[in-house]
């Protein structure tokens, strides 16, 4: 059974933390990166116990590669939902996962309509080609849409209604590895979202060296955040995290979730 991950108000519950379990990382980057459905389920359960209210994951095929193929998406979701009943679960749809082919990505996502287990929501990167058609395919499949906003220009695209409405949430995700540059981009995106009056709970996060600086500033702005091995492998003090739960717990403490 799917939960409704589409419309959730931050005003009702304050800042929240979403766990991003794996992304495109391999176990060569961190031994706890979950690849198989069973590993995803274990890391998901630990993350929820640490305070994550929702989950984001990248299903993998039998070779451990990111995939949008329905059978692998369904297997990952079934395992995670069994371990975390009632917790919203979403997936990534980065264009690279479909080999850079927007049409193939839409076809793969459209096939999810036939799955017994579908994501509650999926992230759609506005900077990528085919974002409008991808969002439409997700909505036809009854899957919520998260707006992946990388730049101020993405906000203008979003404000034109490219992804439709309502949005599950808006992801403020600066791509710069430099902490100061990432903070500036996140602040600029926030201002642009305010100016365009874009609705939806905002989740801030950074990547690599910028991760904790972006989360720290987001906490000051009383924003929700995401944390996990997709974004970083180390804790705010620079020590290596044991797994996703450590990263989620650090983010929960930082934002007071």
N, C-alpha and C positions, 0 to 999 in steps of 0.2 A: 504493500500500500504506500502511495506517495503522500507526503505532507504538502501543504501549500507554502512554498517558499517565495511567493511573488511579492507580497506587500507586507512590509513589517516596519513599524514606526519607531524611530529612535526616541521620540518624545515620550513614549510609553515606558521605556525600559532603560534609558541612558546608554552610554557607550557599551558596545559589545565586541567580542572577539570571534572571528571566523578562522578556522584552521585550514591551512593550505598544505596538504600532506606530502606531495611529492613533485609536482610539476614535471619538468623534463630531466631532473637529476637522476644520476645512477648511483649505485652502491659504492662505486669508486670514489664518489665525493663525500658520502657519509654512509656508514654501514646500516643505519636505521631507515634509510629511504625505502618506503614500501613500494613493492612492484606487483606482487601477486594479490589476488583478491583477499586471501587470508592475511597477508601482511597489512594491506590497507585497512581491513577490519580491526586488527589489533591496534594500529596507530590511531585510527578513528576513535575507538573506545577510550584510549588513554587521553586523547585530546579533549574529548567531551568531559571526562572526569576532571581534567585540569581547568575547565571553564569555557571551552568553546561551545557556542550555541548552534553553530552550523559548520558544514564541512565543504571543502573544495578539493577535488582530486582529478588526476589525469589517468584514466584507465590505460592499461598496457596490454600488448599482445603476448603471445607465448615466448617471444624473443626479448621481452622487456621493453619494447618500443611503444611510445605513445600512439594511441589509436582512437579513432572514432567509430570503428566497426561495432555494429550492434551487439554481437555476441559477447564481446569483451566488455563493453559498457554495461551490459546487463549483469554479467558475472560480478563485476566490481561493485555495482550498486546493491545487488542482492546480499553480498557478504557484509557490506558496511551497514546496511539497514538491519540485518539480523543482529549485528553487534550493537547498534545504536538506534533502537526503535524510536520513531517519532522525531528524529533529528533531521532537519533539512540537509539534503546532499546535492551538490552541484558539480559540474564538470567544466573543464576548459575546452575551448574550440579553436585554439590558435591555428592560423592558416598553415603554419609549418607542419602541423600534424597531418594535414591532407596533402602534403607534398607541394604546398604553395598554389594549389588549384582551387579557386573559389567555387567552381561548379561542382567539383567532386565533393567538397565539404558539405555543400547544401544537400546533395544527393544522400550522403551518409547520414546526415542529421534527419532528413525527411524519413528515412527508414526507421528511425526510432519510434515512430508512431505505432509500429506493430509490436513493440517490446512490451513484455509484462512488467518490467522494471524500467522506468524512465527517470531521468534526473528531475529534481524539483525546479532547477534553474540551470542556466549555462551562461558563462561570460562571453560577451561579444566585443571584440576589440575594434573600436571605431576607426582606428588608423589603418586597418586592413581592408583590402578590396573585398567587396561582396558582403559587407556588414549588414546592409539593409535586407538582402535576400535571406541571409542566415537568420536574422532575427524573425523574419516572417515564417521561415520553416520551423523554428522553435515554437513560435506561438501556435502554429497549426497543429503541432504535436502536443499542445497543452503544457509546454515547458516555459517557465519564467525566464525573463531576459535580464541579465546584469550588464550594465554599460561599462566597458573597460575604457577609461579616459586616460590617455597618456600625455596629452598636450592641451593648451588653450584652444587650438584649432579644433580638437575633437569636441570641445564643448559647443562650439558653433554648429558643428554637424549634428550633435545630439539635440540641440535646441530646435533644429528644423524638423524634428520628429522622425529621424532616420530609423530609430529602433522601435517606434511605436510606443504605446503606453498601456498599462502602467509598467514601471520598471521594478524589478525585484530589489535592486539597489544600484548605486552608482559607485564604481570603483575608481578612486583617485590613486593612480599608480604611475608615478614618475619613473622613467626608465634609466635615469642617470645613476651611475654607481657612486659619483661624488656626493657626499652627504649634503653639503651646502647647496649644490645645484639641484639636488632632488627636493630639498626643502623649499627652494624658491619656486620650482615647478608646481609642487603640491599647493603652495599658497596661491599661485596664479590661477590654477585650476579652480580652487575654492572660490576665489573672487569672481571668476567668470561664471561659475555655476550659480552664484548668488545673483549676479547681474542678469542672467538669463532666466532666473527663477525656475531652475530645473528642480523638479520634485524627486524625492527618493532619499532614503537613508544613505549616507556616504561612508564608505569604508576606505581608509587610507592605508597604503603599504608601500614599502620600497623594496629594493633588491640588494643583496650582497652588503657591501660596506655601508650603504645608506639606510638599511632596514630599520635599525633602532632609532636613528635620528628622525626619520619620517614618523615613526610611531610616537616618539616622545613629543614632537610638535603637535601631532594629531590629538594626543591626550590633553595638551594644554588648550586645544580648541574644542574639547569635549566631543571628539569624533570617534566613531567605531573604527576598528582596525582589523587586519588579518595578520596571522603569524604562522610560521611552520617551515618545514624543510624546503619547500619550493623557493622561499625567499631568502632564507639564511640558515647556516649550520652552527652559528655561534650565538651565545647569549650576550646581553648588553655589556657585560664585563669582559667580553672577548674569549671566554672559555667555551669549549666545545659542548654543545647540547647533547644529551644522551638520545634525544629523539624529539618528536613533535610536541609531546606533552610538556617538556621543559620550556620550549619556545612559547607555547600557548600560556603557560603559567606566568612567564615573565611579562608577556603582553597584558594579561589580565591584571597583574599587579600595577603595571605602568599606567593603564587607563582607568583603573578602579572599577572594572566591570564586575 
